[in-house]
C-alpha cells in the first residue's frame, strides 16, 4: 500500500514524467520470460502484461530491437524501448503474442533450441517440477544438507536448492538434479510437460511470418562463462544453426543464459561475436554501440508500481537473479 501511494504521488506530481524526460535518450530494453496465470511459476499474468504494454505504449516509442540497435549512436531517438522474451515457453504463443499483435507491438524472443527441440528441460523448470511434486517430508542431500518440504514452503525450498545449483557446473548441475529427484521419489519425464512445455518450431514459424523477431538463447541454457571453448562454440553455433534450419534466418543476436555479470565474460562475448551482431545480459548494463555484445535490459516486474518506477528511469536495486527490489 505504501509503495502504491508513493508511486501515485510521483505520478500526480509529474516526477515520473520528469524522470522519463531526463532519461529520454537512454534506450530501454525490457525483458520478460513468462506470461501465465500460475502462482507456483515465475511470470506475469496476462492481464498485468496487457496493462504494462498499454502503459508503455502511451509513454514510449516502442520499436523492434533491431530498429533500436540500428539507431544506437549519438543521434539516438528519444523514448525508444524494445521488448524481449527469453527461453521459449508455449505461453508466449498462447498468452503474450496475441496481446502484442492486438496492440501492434513488436518483440524479439530468444529461444533455447534444445528446449524447443524437446531434447532438454530448462533446469530451473525441472527443479521446480521436482520440488512441487515431492511429498511433504524431511529430506537430506549432499550439498544442501537437511531440508523440510511442507505444503506451504515448496518455492522457498526451490530457491534454496536453485542457489546451490548456480554454484555447479552444467554437467554437475544435471547430475545433482537427477539425484535429487531420486532422493525425493519424483520421476523425471523425458521431455518438458505442461506447464513447462516449449513453443514448437511450427508456432515460431507462424509468429515469425507475422513479424516476430527470433534470436538465440543457446542450445541447453548453460552458464556460458563456465564452459570450455569447445562447449562454448557448440552452444553459440548450433543454436544459430537450428534457428536457420527451422526458421530460415540467421539470428542477429544472442541472449546469454542467466545473464548476470558473472555469467558472461570477454571470452564469451568475443566468441559470440563470431556468430551474432549483438549480445544481451539480464540486468541494466549500458545500452551502447561501444558495448554491443553486452547490452543491458530491465526485468519487467510483476508489481505494477515497481514497474512504473523502473520504466520511467528511477534508480533501483537489482539482486543476483535479475529481480528488482
Rosetta blueprint (number, residue, H / E / L):
1 X L
2 X H
3 X H
4 X H
5 X H
6 X H
7 X H
8 X H
9 X H
10 X H
11 X H
12 X H
13 X H
14 X L
15 X H
16 X H
17 X H
18 X H
19 X H
20 X H
21 X H
22 X H
23 X L
24 X L
25 X L
26 X L
27 X L
28 X E
29 X E
30 X E
31 X E
32 X E
33 X L
34 X L
35 X E
36 X L
37 X L
38 X L
39 X L
40 X L
41 X L
42 X L
43 X L
44 X E
45 X L
46 X H
47 X H
48 X H
49 X H
50 X H
51 X H
52 X H
53 X H
54 X H
55 X H
56 X H
57 X H
58 X H
59 X H
60 X L
61 X E
62 X E
63 X L
64 X L
65 X H
66 X H
67 X H
68 X H
69 X H
70 X H
71 X L
72 X L
73 X L
74 X L
75 X L
76 X L
77 X L
78 X L
79 X L
80 X E
81 X E
82 X E
83 X E
84 X E
85 X E
86 X E
87 X E
88 X L
89 X E
90 X L
91 X H
92 X H
93 X H
94 X H
95 X H
96 X H
97 X H
98 X H
99 X H
100 X H
101 X H
102 X H
103 X L
104 X L
105 X L
106 X L
107 X L
108 X E
109 X E
110 X E
111 X E
112 X L
113 X H
114 X H
115 X H
116 X H
117 X L
118 X L
119 X L
120 X L
121 X L
122 X L
123 X H
124 X H
125 X H
126 X H
127 X H
128 X H
129 X H
130 X H
131 X H
132 X H
133 X H
134 X L
135 X L
136 X L
137 X E
138 X E
139 X E
140 X E
141 X E
142 X L
143 X L
144 X L
145 X E
146 X E
147 X E
148 X E
149 X E
150 X L
151 X L
152 X L
153 X L
154 X H
155 X H
156 X H
157 X H
158 X H
159 X H
160 X H
161 X H
162 X H
163 X H
164 X H
165 X H
166 X L
167 X L
168 X L
169 X L
170 X H
171 X H
172 X H
173 X H
174 X H
175 X H
176 X H
177 X H
178 X H
179 X H
180 X H
181 X H
182 X H
183 X H
184 X H
185 X L
186 X L
187 X L
188 X L
189 X L
190 X L
191 X L
192 X L
193 X L
194 X L
195 X L
196 X L
197 X L
198 X E
199 X L
200 X L
201 X H
202 X H
203 X H
204 X H
205 X H
206 X H
207 X H
208 X H
209 X H
210 X L
211 X L
212 X L
213 X E
214 X E
215 X E
216 X E
217 X L
218 X L
219 X L
220 X L
221 X L
222 X L
223 X L
224 X H
225 X H
226 X H
227 X L
228 X L
229 X H
230 X H
231 X H
232 X H
233 X H
234 X H
235 X H
236 X H
237 X H
238 X H
239 X H
240 X H
241 X H
242 X H
243 X H
244 X H
245 X H
246 X H
247 X H
248 X L
249 X L
250 X L
251 X L
252 X L
253 X E
254 X E
255 X E
256 X L
257 X L
258 X L
259 X L
260 X L
261 X H
262 X H
263 X H
264 X L
265 X L
266 X H
267 X H
268 X H
269 X H
270 X H
271 X H
272 X H
273 X L
274 X L
275 X L
276 X L
277 X L
278 X E
279 X E
280 X E
281 X L
282 X L
283 X L
284 X L
285 X L
286 X L
287 X L
288 X L
289 X H
290 X H
291 X H
292 X L
293 X L
294 X L
295 X E
296 X L
297 X L
298 X E
299 X E
300 X L
301 X L
302 X L
303 X L
304 X H
305 X H
306 X H
307 X H
308 X H
309 X H
310 X H
311 X H
312 X L
313 X L
314 X L
315 X L
316 X L
317 X L
318 X E
319 X L
320 X L
321 X L
322 X L
323 X L
324 X E
325 X L
